[in-house]
Amino acid sequence: MVWKERGRWASITAHMGFNQEAFDAECAALERALEVATRRRKPAERVTIFSDAQAALARIASDEPGPGQLYALKAREWVGRLRRTRPGMSIELRCCPAHEGVEGNERADREANVAAEEPDGRGVEWLGYTDRYGRRRMPLPRSIANIRREVAEKKWVEARDRSERKIRRKKYKMPEKLRQQAVVARGPKRLAERFHQLRTGHCRTGQYLEWTKYSDTAACGWCQHKTQTREHLLKHCKEWRT
């Protein structure tokens, strides 16, 4: 986080640990900016905070449950203190374009890269909290955004593995004798459907109905022959022989 004070740039470079996301860092930066504005010895008449993270700006504006809620609640506390200190103060959170040469935004990006790449470097503070006894410094708890990312990545891996297993299988290729004929293709769709069902053996014969568990027997319902196949219906069934 960077800000300009008395014509000079100042900054706070913080590392949030390895169980947080960029979204958490953006929300924490907005909350920290409000804290800095509140703790000034001489309150400003106007506070304007810029960020190129639209999702973080939307999160800070809402106190609904979800990722970043802690920072949204803290931000509201700082805004409340500012209002009490200086009634009528203008407080704005605005979005600025990223990587467009905006001086403050470019400086903030450089500071963020330092915190991410050199967390133990000089001037980098580690965010955390003190245990209930006040003796040991503890890292920040794992964020909801970090958990959601892990879940999403596992789903992506599972989906990729499932699709690769399907691709590796030998693909079905329709035999030449079963391919659609031109005369059938020109006919009504309903007749073409019945025709292909007959050719492939997937027509509603006793044999097929027994195989698909829709019937307990494969017997012909017309002449009581023990197995009703398409050949039986078209050539041998006494009911339809003529």
Summary of the structure (lengths in Angstrom):
residues: 242
radius of gyration: 35.2
end to end distance: 91.3
largest distance: 106.5
contacts: 589
relative contact order: 0.10
helix: 47%
strand: 13%
